[in-house]
């Protein structure tokens, strides 16, 4: 005779549910702190490397009187810094995405708090919506394409653009003899193109994550998925 075993999972009561969500809230907050710490650490390492490289270039340029040794040193050093800048940019975006997910998870839990204790809703100053609008609201930011330039990733993007512009201008000066104004214009164009590419990459990565997130409590309830 066969026994039919029923899968009976224990159900948490209200007190246990609040405890679980509070624990998750703390875990998400700790994860946010870790992402911010890593992003700041990586950016600091990158900026320190760039600063040291600029000092080294100035020293070599002074000693060599801007001759061939300076050009060789610069053309080797700048691509190395640019590579470091690109990987820093990508990693900072990844930590930013993780921070965004954790932040929106906290908003979702905060929404539950207002469900079980509606009278506390007016006391929460941060958003209870788990969409991008709610996330930006907590940051005091706006959903603008220029917002990235105010972020750590935007800072790295601009510095990468400057390095790319200087590298291309120096490389061009080896093969083409023109006035310094031409090299400056070329460097500025490369800077603009580089920053544009960085911004597009940032937007693409954020859009991919946004499309995978399931929004349960949008700022506009009519857009609820």
C-alpha positions as a LaTeX table, in Angstrom:
\begin{tabular}{lrrr}
\hline
Residue & $x$ (\AA) & $y$ (\AA) & $z$ (\AA) \\
\hline
Unk1 & 0.00 & 0.00 & 0.00 \\
Unk2 & 1.49 & 3.28 & $-1.15$ \\
Unk3 & 1.64 & 6.25 & 1.16 \\
Unk4 & 0.93 & 9.66 & $-0.30$ \\
Unk5 & 3.16 & 12.19 & 1.32 \\
Unk6 & 1.79 & 15.69 & 1.16 \\
Unk7 & 4.32 & 18.49 & 0.84 \\
Unk8 & 3.30 & 20.70 & 3.70 \\
Unk9 & 5.60 & 23.67 & 4.01 \\
Unk10 & 5.50 & 25.74 & 7.19 \\
Unk11 & 3.87 & 29.13 & 6.84 \\
Unk12 & 5.35 & 32.16 & 8.58 \\
Unk13 & 3.13 & 34.31 & 10.72 \\
Unk14 & 3.13 & 38.11 & 10.54 \\
Unk15 & 5.89 & 38.51 & 13.11 \\
Unk16 & 8.16 & 36.02 & 11.35 \\
Unk17 & 7.44 & 37.65 & 8.00 \\
Unk18 & 8.49 & 41.06 & 9.31 \\
Unk19 & 11.64 & 39.52 & 10.78 \\
Unk20 & 12.51 & 37.88 & 7.45 \\
Unk21 & 11.96 & 41.10 & 5.49 \\
Unk22 & 13.91 & 43.14 & 8.02 \\
Unk23 & 16.82 & 40.71 & 7.72 \\
Unk24 & 16.64 & 40.94 & 3.92 \\
Unk25 & 16.47 & 44.72 & 4.19 \\
Unk26 & 19.71 & 44.72 & 6.21 \\
Unk27 & 21.37 & 42.30 & 3.77 \\
Unk28 & 20.49 & 44.53 & 0.83 \\
Unk29 & 21.81 & 47.58 & 2.66 \\
Unk30 & 25.06 & 45.78 & 3.42 \\
Unk31 & 25.36 & 44.79 & $-0.24$ \\
Unk32 & 24.87 & 48.41 & $-1.23$ \\
Unk33 & 27.66 & 49.46 & 1.13 \\
Unk34 & 29.95 & 46.83 & $-0.41$ \\
Unk35 & 29.27 & 48.00 & $-3.97$ \\
Unk36 & 29.89 & 51.63 & $-3.04$ \\
Unk37 & 33.13 & 50.67 & $-1.29$ \\
Unk38 & 34.37 & 48.70 & $-4.31$ \\
Unk39 & 33.42 & 51.44 & $-6.79$ \\
Unk40 & 35.21 & 54.09 & $-4.73$ \\
Unk41 & 38.24 & 51.84 & $-4.33$ \\
Unk42 & 38.53 & 51.08 & $-8.03$ \\
Unk43 & 38.05 & 54.71 & $-9.01$ \\
Unk44 & 40.62 & 55.88 & $-6.47$ \\
Unk45 & 43.15 & 53.36 & $-7.79$ \\
Unk46 & 42.53 & 54.52 & $-11.35$ \\
Unk47 & 42.76 & 58.24 & $-10.54$ \\
Unk48 & 45.94 & 57.64 & $-8.54$ \\
Unk49 & 47.47 & 55.81 & $-11.50$ \\
Unk50 & 46.52 & 58.61 & $-13.90$ \\
Unk51 & 47.91 & 61.24 & $-11.52$ \\
Unk52 & 51.20 & 59.37 & $-11.12$ \\
Unk53 & 51.45 & 58.86 & $-14.88$ \\
Unk54 & 50.95 & 62.56 & $-15.57$ \\
Unk55 & 53.76 & 63.40 & $-13.13$ \\
Unk56 & 55.99 & 60.81 & $-14.78$ \\
Unk57 & 55.22 & 62.17 & $-18.24$ \\
Unk58 & 56.03 & 65.70 & $-17.12$ \\
Unk59 & 59.33 & 64.51 & $-15.65$ \\
Unk60 & 60.31 & 62.55 & $-18.78$ \\
Unk61 & 59.28 & 65.45 & $-20.99$ \\
Unk62 & 61.45 & 67.85 & $-19.02$ \\
Unk63 & 64.47 & 65.57 & $-18.99$ \\
Unk64 & 64.22 & 64.53 & $-22.66$ \\
Unk65 & 63.07 & 67.96 & $-23.87$ \\
Unk66 & 60.00 & 66.39 & $-25.49$ \\
Unk67 & 62.19 & 64.26 & $-27.79$ \\
Unk68 & 61.78 & 60.65 & $-28.95$ \\
Unk69 & 62.08 & 59.01 & $-25.49$ \\
Unk70 & 59.13 & 61.10 & $-24.30$ \\
Unk71 & 56.99 & 60.05 & $-27.28$ \\
Unk72 & 57.84 & 56.37 & $-26.81$ \\
Unk73 & 57.09 & 56.55 & $-23.10$ \\
Unk74 & 53.79 & 58.39 & $-23.68$ \\
Unk75 & 52.61 & 56.07 & $-26.47$ \\
Unk76 & 53.19 & 53.04 & $-24.23$ \\
Unk77 & 51.82 & 54.54 & $-21.02$ \\
Unk78 & 48.63 & 56.13 & $-22.36$ \\
Unk79 & 47.12 & 52.93 & $-23.85$ \\
Unk80 & 47.90 & 51.14 & $-20.58$ \\
Unk81 & 46.05 & 53.81 & $-18.62$ \\
Unk82 & 43.20 & 53.72 & $-21.12$ \\
Unk83 & 42.85 & 49.96 & $-20.70$ \\
Unk84 & 42.75 & 50.42 & $-16.93$ \\
Unk85 & 40.15 & 53.14 & $-17.41$ \\
Unk86 & 37.92 & 50.98 & $-19.60$ \\
Unk87 & 37.89 & 48.03 & $-17.20$ \\
Unk88 & 37.31 & 50.45 & $-14.31$ \\
Unk89 & 34.40 & 52.00 & $-16.18$ \\
Unk90 & 32.78 & 48.62 & $-16.85$ \\
Unk91 & 33.26 & 47.42 & $-13.29$ \\
Unk92 & 31.90 & 50.67 & $-11.84$ \\
Unk93 & 28.80 & 50.23 & $-13.99$ \\
Unk94 & 28.43 & 46.65 & $-12.74$ \\
Unk95 & 28.64 & 47.76 & $-9.12$ \\
Unk96 & 26.20 & 50.56 & $-9.94$ \\
Unk97 & 23.75 & 48.03 & $-11.37$ \\
Unk98 & 24.08 & 45.87 & $-8.27$ \\
Unk99 & 23.48 & 48.92 & $-6.10$ \\
Unk100 & 20.41 & 49.83 & $-8.14$ \\
Unk101 & 18.93 & 46.34 & $-7.78$ \\
Unk102 & 19.53 & 46.34 & $-4.03$ \\
Unk103 & 18.11 & 49.84 & $-3.69$ \\
Unk104 & 14.94 & 48.89 & $-5.54$ \\
Unk105 & 14.67 & 45.72 & $-3.46$ \\
Unk106 & 14.68 & 47.89 & $-0.34$ \\
Unk107 & 11.95 & 50.05 & $-1.87$ \\
Unk108 & 9.90 & 46.91 & $-2.45$ \\
Unk109 & 10.28 & 45.83 & 1.17 \\
Unk110 & 9.41 & 49.35 & 2.31 \\
Unk111 & 6.21 & 49.04 & 0.27 \\
Unk112 & 5.29 & 45.95 & 2.29 \\
Unk113 & 5.81 & 47.90 & 5.48 \\
Unk114 & 3.19 & 50.39 & 4.30 \\
Unk115 & 0.84 & 47.51 & 3.45 \\
Unk116 & 0.91 & 46.00 & 6.93 \\
Unk117 & 1.03 & 49.40 & 8.66 \\
Unk118 & $-0.71$ & 51.91 & 6.35 \\
Unk119 & $-0.73$ & 54.59 & 9.02 \\
Unk120 & 3.09 & 54.77 & 8.78 \\
Unk121 & 3.10 & 55.63 & 5.08 \\
Unk122 & 3.32 & 59.38 & 5.68 \\
Unk123 & 6.39 & 58.87 & 7.85 \\
Unk124 & 8.51 & 57.27 & 5.10 \\
Unk125 & 10.38 & 59.96 & 3.21 \\
Unk126 & 12.02 & 57.52 & 0.77 \\
Unk127 & 10.13 & 55.92 & $-2.11$ \\
Unk128 & 8.13 & 52.71 & $-1.79$ \\
Unk129 & 8.17 & 52.09 & $-5.56$ \\
Unk130 & 10.56 & 49.58 & $-7.12$ \\
Unk131 & 10.84 & 51.16 & $-10.57$ \\
Unk132 & 13.55 & 53.43 & $-11.95$ \\
Unk133 & 11.58 & 56.53 & $-11.03$ \\
Unk134 & 11.42 & 55.43 & $-7.39$ \\
Unk135 & 15.14 & 54.63 & $-7.40$ \\
Unk136 & 16.09 & 58.04 & $-8.81$ \\
Unk137 & 13.71 & 59.76 & $-6.40$ \\
Unk138 & 15.67 & 58.37 & $-3.44$ \\
Unk139 & 18.90 & 59.67 & $-4.97$ \\
Unk140 & 17.48 & 63.13 & $-5.59$ \\
Unk141 & 18.31 & 62.58 & $-9.26$ \\
Unk142 & 16.37 & 62.94 & $-12.50$ \\
Unk143 & 15.92 & 60.52 & $-15.38$ \\
Unk144 & 18.12 & 62.51 & $-17.74$ \\
Unk145 & 20.67 & 61.29 & $-20.29$ \\
Unk146 & 23.15 & 63.71 & $-18.67$ \\
Unk147 & 22.76 & 62.05 & $-15.27$ \\
Unk148 & 25.60 & 59.63 & $-16.00$ \\
Unk149 & 28.07 & 62.51 & $-16.18$ \\
Unk150 & 27.32 & 63.21 & $-12.51$ \\
Unk151 & 28.11 & 59.63 & $-11.51$ \\
Unk152 & 31.40 & 57.88 & $-10.82$ \\
Unk153 & 31.09 & 56.05 & $-14.15$ \\
Unk154 & 30.69 & 59.42 & $-15.89$ \\
Unk155 & 33.83 & 60.75 & $-14.23$ \\
Unk156 & 35.81 & 57.73 & $-15.43$ \\
Unk157 & 34.26 & 58.09 & $-18.92$ \\
Unk158 & 35.46 & 61.69 & $-19.28$ \\
Unk159 & 38.98 & 60.85 & $-18.08$ \\
Unk160 & 39.09 & 57.93 & $-20.52$ \\
Unk161 & 38.04 & 60.31 & $-23.28$ \\
Unk162 & 40.82 & 62.73 & $-22.39$ \\
Unk163 & 43.41 & 59.94 & $-22.42$ \\
Unk164 & 42.11 & 58.67 & $-25.76$ \\
Unk165 & 42.21 & 62.18 & $-27.24$ \\
Unk166 & 45.78 & 62.82 & $-26.08$ \\
Unk167 & 46.94 & 59.41 & $-27.33$ \\
Unk168 & 45.43 & 59.85 & $-30.80$ \\
Unk169 & 46.77 & 63.40 & $-31.10$ \\
Unk170 & 50.29 & 62.29 & $-30.15$ \\
Unk171 & 50.13 & 59.33 & $-32.51$ \\
Unk172 & 48.93 & 61.60 & $-35.33$ \\
Unk173 & 51.77 & 64.05 & $-34.72$ \\
Unk174 & 54.27 & 61.29 & $-35.53$ \\
Unk175 & 52.90 & 60.64 & $-39.02$ \\
Unk176 & 51.49 & 64.04 & $-40.00$ \\
Unk177 & 53.23 & 67.37 & $-39.57$ \\
Unk178 & 50.54 & 69.96 & $-38.85$ \\
Unk179 & 49.99 & 72.91 & $-36.57$ \\
Unk180 & 49.23 & 72.23 & $-32.94$ \\
Unk181 & 45.69 & 73.50 & $-33.50$ \\
Unk182 & 44.96 & 70.50 & $-35.73$ \\
Unk183 & 46.10 & 68.08 & $-33.05$ \\
Unk184 & 43.99 & 69.87 & $-30.44$ \\
Unk185 & 40.90 & 69.65 & $-32.65$ \\
Unk186 & 41.52 & 65.95 & $-33.32$ \\
Unk187 & 41.97 & 65.32 & $-29.60$ \\
Unk188 & 38.70 & 67.12 & $-28.77$ \\
Unk189 & 36.81 & 65.15 & $-31.42$ \\
Unk190 & 38.18 & 61.86 & $-30.05$ \\
Unk191 & 37.23 & 62.99 & $-26.53$ \\
Unk192 & 33.63 & 63.69 & $-27.57$ \\
Unk193 & 33.30 & 60.43 & $-29.49$ \\
Unk194 & 34.81 & 58.45 & $-26.62$ \\
Unk195 & 32.46 & 59.95 & $-24.02$ \\
Unk196 & 29.50 & 59.33 & $-26.34$ \\
Unk197 & 30.45 & 55.66 & $-26.70$ \\
Unk198 & 30.83 & 55.33 & $-22.93$ \\
Unk199 & 27.40 & 56.87 & $-22.36$ \\
Unk200 & 25.81 & 54.53 & $-24.91$ \\
Unk201 & 27.44 & 51.48 & $-23.31$ \\
Unk202 & 26.20 & 52.59 & $-19.90$ \\
Unk203 & 22.67 & 53.07 & $-21.21$ \\
Unk204 & 22.71 & 49.70 & $-22.97$ \\
Unk205 & 23.81 & 47.82 & $-19.85$ \\
Unk206 & 21.24 & 49.55 & $-17.65$ \\
Unk207 & 18.50 & 48.89 & $-20.21$ \\
Unk208 & 19.34 & 45.18 & $-20.31$ \\
Unk209 & 19.03 & 44.91 & $-16.53$ \\
Unk210 & 15.89 & 47.05 & $-16.49$ \\
Unk211 & 14.22 & 44.74 & $-19.00$ \\
Unk212 & 14.93 & 41.73 & $-16.77$ \\
Unk213 & 13.57 & 43.28 & $-13.60$ \\
Unk214 & 9.93 & 42.60 & $-12.72$ \\
Unk215 & 8.38 & 45.79 & $-11.40$ \\
Unk216 & 5.65 & 45.09 & $-8.84$ \\
Unk217 & 5.05 & 48.51 & $-7.36$ \\
Unk218 & 5.55 & 51.17 & $-10.06$ \\
Unk219 & 5.21 & 54.87 & $-9.35$ \\
Unk220 & 2.37 & 54.89 & $-11.85$ \\
Unk221 & 0.08 & 51.97 & $-10.96$ \\
Unk222 & $-1.27$ & 51.90 & $-14.51$ \\
Unk223 & 2.16 & 50.72 & $-15.70$ \\
Unk224 & 2.25 & 47.76 & $-13.32$ \\
Unk225 & 3.49 & 44.61 & $-15.09$ \\
\hline
\end{tabular}
